[in-house]
Amino acid sequence: MGQMGGSALTVNWTVREILKWTRGYFKGAGISQPRLEAEILLAHVMNVDRLHLYLSPDTPLTPDERARFREIIKKRRSGVPRQYLTGEVQFYGLRFRIRDDVFIPRPETEELLERALGLVPRDRDLACLDLGTGSGVIAVSLAKYLPRVKVTAVDLSTEAVELAQENAELNEVVDRVDVMRSNWFERVVGKFDLVISNPPYIPEEEMENLPEEVRGHEPRRALAGGKEGMEEIAKLVAGLEEHMYAEATALFEIGDGQGKMVTEEMKSAGLIDIRVERDFAEQERYVIARCPL
Ligand SMILES: C[S@@+](CC[C@H](N)C(=O)[O-])C[C@H]1O[C@@H](n2cnc3c(N)ncnc32)[C@H](O)[C@@H]1O
């Protein structure tokens, strides 16, 4: 750190130089993709696209940019996830705000959304329910990509509910996304054509082995699924019947190895056509089922 602040006489801190230095600084801390992370954070501080960094590598940083960059990379190196530092994530081609106390959306969930888009008809008015909406990525994307859909999005966390509401406004779907605080189905009224959820599913015994970046910074309630990771999933499955129309679809993200257990839960709840699918990394990740009557 000292070199970056002190030796202005010897180093001209251009975009190129600062990226090179930061890559090493991050690499030393074991951050994977150190160059990419450096670029994203520098682009954020300079308020430009990453592409701009490539087009203008010789641009010097202003003293203010340098000071802000220094602060942000110190936090990153100490383990704060990059998304909490930039306050922004991309999800399925859309922009979302993100902040502390709310789960950071993962690429696996983009695949969940893709499945949902493939499962529901585009030419009908549909009601969708997103349980545990977090930053609202699933609910907002459904509304954005399916213009005839109305989404109810719930979360127990006040921070998540506020952020999901902001993200619905940011993406201009606030008229079709109804965000509310609810303990799963507790305040949910009515039936839905699609019930979707990325619930907390990390088994209790795996919680302590999560990388510090996740365990130390993301909300525990968004991750911990209790014994075998099944406790919250079981509550969701139990509430499905009351809230699904005949022929409606349920689509959940699950943890690898949970396919059989979730299938059993769903079977005993009377759901049919249950299938477990794998993600891009070949892990069991999605379960899809239908309500018969
Ligand atoms: C894995 S995160 C998913 C967030 C978001 N849907 C996504 O995919 O990025 C699980 C979410 O479920 C919420 N949650 C946990 N327990 C809940 C409960 N009892 N009722 C409602 N939401 C709950 C958490 O606050 C968290 O936002």
The ligand as a Gaussian input file, in Angstrom:
#p B3LYP/6-31G(d) Opt

LIG

0 1
 C      -30.345000     -17.500000      -1.025000
 S      -31.151000     -15.964000      -0.717000
 C      -31.887000     -15.657000      -2.299000
 C      -32.095000     -14.208000      -2.610000
 C      -32.515000     -13.926000      -4.059000
 N      -33.751000     -14.591000      -4.394000
 C      -31.415000     -14.372000      -5.014000
 O      -31.576000     -15.451000      -5.633000
 O      -30.402000     -13.675000      -5.138000
 C      -32.518000     -16.469000       0.309000
 C      -33.444000     -15.348000       0.754000
 O      -34.490000     -15.923000       1.579000
 C      -34.780000     -15.017000       2.623000
 N      -35.402000     -15.740000       3.726000
 C      -34.826000     -16.565000       4.640000
 N      -35.742000     -17.040000       5.500000
 C      -36.931000     -16.521000       5.126000
 C      -38.264000     -16.656000       5.621000
 N      -38.537000     -17.400000       6.689000
 N      -39.243000     -15.987000       4.977000
 C      -38.977000     -15.211000       3.905000
 N      -37.738000     -15.052000       3.391000
 C      -36.728000     -15.688000       3.990000
 C      -33.436000     -14.392000       2.974000
 O      -33.605000     -13.177000       3.660000
 C      -32.791000     -14.256000       1.592000
 O      -33.051000     -12.991000       1.044000

